[in-house]
Amino acid sequence: MPQSYYTVYILLCRDGSYYTGMTSELAARFAAHQQGLIPKAYTRSRRPVVLVWSEEFGTHDEAFHAERRIKGWSRAKKRALIRGDLDELHEIVRREWEQEIARRNPTPDKDARRLAVVRFRERS
């Protein structure tokens, strides 16, 4: 019977960078990364790699979207996810949004900035 789940994973590379990927066969994909079997792979010149996080998804689409979302995350967000620290993950997101609001609203009026942050928090 075919496998009915897909795995999104994060590897820690020798140079300290993270690689995020998706597969339906985690053990085989990890071995391919570790052995350098994929000639143009990001991880080939950064071996050895260590599997530091993975999560299974029920469909290819769910896994694909999770992988794309995580690939776009900051290093700090990935570290919080790897540690399983959801509180820290939420705090990072909050700080990033506050910085984005301040960037988009360069007014020196601090009250206007605070109001924008309050409005954002109310939406969350």
ZIRAQUI-V495545 format. One record per residue. N is the residue number from 1. RES is the residue in three letters. NEAR is the number of other C-alpha atoms within 8 Angstrom. Layout:
[[N	RES	NEAR] [N	RES	NEAR]]
//
This chain:
[[1	MET	2] [2	PRO	3] [3	GLN	5] [4	SER	6] [5	TYR	10] [6	TYR	14] [7	THR	14] [8	VAL	16] [9	TYR	13] [10	ILE	12] [11	LEU	12] [12	LEU	12] [13	CYS	14] [14	ARG	9] [15	ASP	5] [16	GLY	6] [17	SER	7] [18	TYR	9] [19	TYR	10] [20	THR	11] [21	GLY	8] [22	MET	11] [23	THR	9] [24	SER	8] [25	GLU	8] [26	LEU	8] [27	ALA	6] [28	ALA	7] [29	ARG	9] [30	PHE	9] [31	ALA	8] [32	ALA	10] [33	HIS	14] [34	GLN	11] [35	GLN	7] [36	GLY	12] [37	LEU	8] [38	ILE	8] [39	PRO	6] [40	LYS	5] [41	ALA	8] [42	TYR	7] [43	THR	11] [44	ARG	14] [45	SER	6] [46	ARG	10] [47	ARG	11] [48	PRO	7] [49	VAL	12] [50	VAL	7] [51	LEU	10] [52	VAL	9] [53	TRP	8] [54	SER	9] [55	GLU	7] [56	GLU	9] [57	PHE	11] [58	GLY	9] [59	THR	9] [60	HIS	9] [61	ASP	6] [62	GLU	9] [63	ALA	15] [64	PHE	10] [65	HIS	8] [66	ALA	9] [67	GLU	13] [68	ARG	8] [69	ARG	8] [70	ILE	9] [71	LYS	7] [72	GLY	6] [73	TRP	8] [74	SER	6] [75	ARG	7] [76	ALA	7] [77	LYS	10] [78	LYS	10] [79	ARG	8] [80	ALA	12] [81	LEU	10] [82	ILE	9] [83	ARG	6] [84	GLY	6] [85	ASP	9] [86	LEU	8] [87	ASP	6] [88	GLU	8] [89	LEU	11] [90	HIS	8] [91	GLU	8] [92	ILE	10] [93	VAL	8] [94	ARG	8] [95	ARG	8] [96	GLU	8] [97	TRP	8] [98	GLU	9] [99	GLN	8] [100	GLU	8] [101	ILE	11] [102	ALA	9] [103	ARG	7] [104	ARG	6] [105	ASN	7] [106	PRO	6] [107	THR	7] [108	PRO	4] [109	ASP	6] [110	LYS	7] [111	ASP	6] [112	ALA	8] [113	ARG	12] [114	ARG	8] [115	LEU	8] [116	ALA	9] [117	VAL	10] [118	VAL	8] [119	ARG	8] [120	PHE	8] [121	ARG	7] [122	GLU	6] [123	ARG	5] [124	SER	4]]
//
